[in-house]
Amino acid sequence: MLLNKFNVGLFAFNASSGATLTKSKNRWKAETKQIINLAKMADDCKLDFLLPVARWSDWGGETSPHKNTFETLSLASALSQITKKIFLFSTIHANYIHPIIAAKALTSISRFSKNRIGMNFVCGWNKEEYEMFNINFNLSSSDRYKYGEEWLKIFNKLNDPDIDKFSFNGNYFKIKNGQNFPKVLNKKFVKISAAFSKDGRKFAKKHFDILLTMFNSLDTLKRVNEELKNNSKRKIKIYNPVHIIVKKTKAEAEEFYEEYSNKNQDIKAVDNFVKNLQWSNKKILASYLNQIKQRVSGSLGSYTIIGDKKSVLEQINTIYKSKTDGLAITFFDYSKDFKFFKKNLLNKIRKF
Ligand SMILES: Cc1cc2nc3c(=O)[nH]c(=O)nc-3n(C[C@H](O)[C@H](O)[C@H](O)COP(=O)(O)O)c2cc1C
């Protein structure tokens, strides 16, 4: 289970290019062997969780980032058999995965992983993916969440130990005699909602244990986190995605970042990413990210911590003190960079 008070996990390791849109030839390949080694290494050093992205298409451009992406239910199932303690999440798209399929699959993983599986729920935002599934879903955020709300109601009923069979008659789903056996092992099945918009955060606070959300500045993070937690009727934890570039010196880290995210930026893929945000009605985020294309290329918009060991540790400590409960970390190279992080920073973070 997620035992540490400040959770540290890896994010987006299951997709080629990870959280970058770069032409750098050393970009993350997300090959099967790399992922197996990474999962074992993360398990051995008692990292808290592995959180994959759900992707069905790619970002085009010269390098097609995310073209090779492992599906997250089957991935968690496989990883549960080669790890012992680490908590696993599957990222589930409300629009493409029916709640009965999700409940059945997560139940199976829950049983075979000895209760080490949770769900990261996403309502989706990608035009090409909606088209792949022939779903006409250019809806506003709030309509997406109405759909998500129905989905979740069904999912929760399917996992309720007191419910045998039920029927459901909603706007989006009609179910006759729905059932799911066996149930997930733990009644307190951990659920994350990944969202950024006001509606998305409201939805997460209403139904989820953890909100996975981005932030823009260390200066305002504490205020934002406190507002989110204080205005929530339920106790909610906050995880933030952060991209970490840590090298022996600050200059080396900055040069590395500049090289892959600016000089080798996959400009077309970055354009596609920003255009997609515009399409999905995330206009404020799109206009912001349009101004900082290097950040899109460098981390898909996540807050980026760049520096030597000391300054990276200080920045992580500031995040911890700002009442963030967990870090979903992305690296340029999950193998090499994670090893460096593990050797030099992880034990120090555990002492916060
Ligand atoms: C940290 C974070 C991680 C996300 N991960 C995924 C993902 O793996 N796959 C995906 O399709 N969407 C992902 N999303 C996007 C959500 O699907 C999308 O944001 C959702 O519809 C919420 O919309 P909102 O941010 O406008 O509230 C992620 C969003 C955030 C903030």
The ligand as a Gaussian input file, in Angstrom:
#p B3LYP/6-31G(d) Opt

LIG

0 1
 C       -1.502000      15.221000     -14.394000
 C       -2.435000      14.811000     -15.476000
 C       -2.278000      13.566000     -16.074000
 C       -3.114000      13.148000     -17.119000
 N       -2.934000      11.944000     -17.723000
 C       -3.677000      11.619000     -18.786000
 C       -3.496000      10.400000     -19.484000
 O       -2.684000       9.574000     -19.113000
 N       -4.240000      10.175000     -20.592000
 C       -5.169000      11.079000     -21.023000
 O       -5.812000      10.854000     -22.022000
 N       -5.400000      12.199000     -20.360000
 C       -4.690000      12.486000     -19.261000
 N       -4.924000      13.655000     -18.615000
 C       -5.904000      14.576000     -19.159000
 C       -7.284000      14.278000     -18.696000
 O       -7.831000      13.286000     -19.483000
 C       -8.055000      15.524000     -18.897000
 O       -7.327000      16.529000     -18.320000
 C       -9.386000      15.358000     -18.268000
 O      -10.390000      15.397000     -19.185000
 C       -9.594000      16.444000     -17.307000
 O       -9.893000      17.624000     -17.981000
 P       -9.614000      18.978000     -17.263000
 O       -8.156000      19.012000     -17.024000
 O      -10.098000      20.000000     -18.217000
 O      -10.382000      18.965000     -16.015000
 C       -4.133000      14.036000     -17.556000
 C       -4.300000      15.265000     -16.930000
 C       -3.485000      15.661000     -15.896000
 C       -3.729000      16.988000     -15.237000

